[in-house]
Amino acid sequence: MKINFTKKQFKTLLDLAYLGEWTANSIRPDDERFADYDELFQYICSHAKDMGYDDLVPYDRELNAYYPSKEYEEQLHPIIDDNDDYIFWEKLSGNLAKRDFDQEGGTFDTLDDRFLRLLEIEERYEKEFEENGLANLVIKEDN
């Protein structure tokens, strides 16, 4: 199979490959990385020179691999940061709501009622965090 890309399309593909590989592997130790993702990212990077983007992912002869330049990473990390921030607040609100919901231990006539109560608690946290961030979040000491 052969796929032809315009220069702009290739740059978008390179961006997506970087973002995807970063998402999949950045938190993993070397022995737990998704090798298929690494390999595909390296393959895409190997064509960057042909498309005029070798400055974004230069080849390191010593390591025998392509690595994103600092400037390229700086272009894409705001996307990663935005996603991380969004996920942080969503997970925090959702996890705290689930905890509170489980502690309530109420009974519900329907699954819809149960779900609506969980959403109600979660929305309370979302509003709080939107208005105050973490300012009012306190860890209680067990006495």
FENNORTA-V620731 format. One record per backbone hydrogen bond with DSSP energy under -1.0 kcal/mol. CO is the residue of the C=O (numbers start at 1). NH is the residue of the N-H. E is the energy in kcal/mol with one decimal. If there is no record, write none. Layout:
co & nh & e
CO & NH & E
CO & NH & E
This chain:
co & nh & e
6 & 10 & -2.5
7 & 11 & -2.1
8 & 12 & -2.1
9 & 13 & -2.6
10 & 14 & -3.0
11 & 15 & -2.6
12 & 16 & -2.7
13 & 17 & -2.7
14 & 18 & -2.6
15 & 19 & -2.9
16 & 20 & -2.7
17 & 21 & -2.7
18 & 22 & -2.8
19 & 23 & -2.3
20 & 24 & -2.3
21 & 25 & -2.6
22 & 26 & -2.4
25 & 28 & -1.5
29 & 32 & -2.4
33 & 35 & -1.2
34 & 38 & -1.9
35 & 39 & -2.9
36 & 40 & -2.2
37 & 41 & -2.5
38 & 42 & -2.6
39 & 43 & -2.3
40 & 44 & -2.6
41 & 45 & -2.6
42 & 46 & -1.8
44 & 47 & -1.5
45 & 48 & -1.8
47 & 51 & -1.1
48 & 53 & -3.4
49 & 52 & -1.4
53 & 56 & -1.6
53 & 57 & -1.1
56 & 69 & -3.1
58 & 67 & -2.2
60 & 64 & -1.3
60 & 65 & -1.5
65 & 60 & -3.3
69 & 73 & -2.5
70 & 74 & -2.4
71 & 75 & -1.3
72 & 76 & -1.5
73 & 77 & -2.6
76 & 79 & -1.1
76 & 80 & -1.3
77 & 81 & -3.2
78 & 82 & -2.4
79 & 83 & -2.1
80 & 84 & -2.9
81 & 85 & -2.7
82 & 86 & -2.3
83 & 87 & -2.8
84 & 88 & -2.6
85 & 89 & -2.1
86 & 90 & -2.4
87 & 91 & -3.0
88 & 92 & -2.6
89 & 93 & -2.5
90 & 94 & -2.5
91 & 95 & -3.1
92 & 96 & -2.4
93 & 97 & -2.3
94 & 98 & -2.3
95 & 99 & -2.3
96 & 100 & -2.7
97 & 101 & -2.8
98 & 102 & -2.7
99 & 103 & -2.1
100 & 104 & -1.9
101 & 105 & -1.5
110 & 114 & -1.8
111 & 115 & -2.9
112 & 116 & -2.9
113 & 117 & -2.0
114 & 118 & -2.1
115 & 119 & -2.5
116 & 120 & -2.2
117 & 121 & -2.1
118 & 122 & -2.5
119 & 123 & -2.9
120 & 124 & -1.5
121 & 125 & -1.8
122 & 126 & -2.6
123 & 127 & -2.4
124 & 128 & -2.1
125 & 129 & -3.0
126 & 130 & -2.3
127 & 131 & -2.2
128 & 132 & -2.9
129 & 133 & -2.0
132 & 135 & -2.0
134 & 137 & -1.8
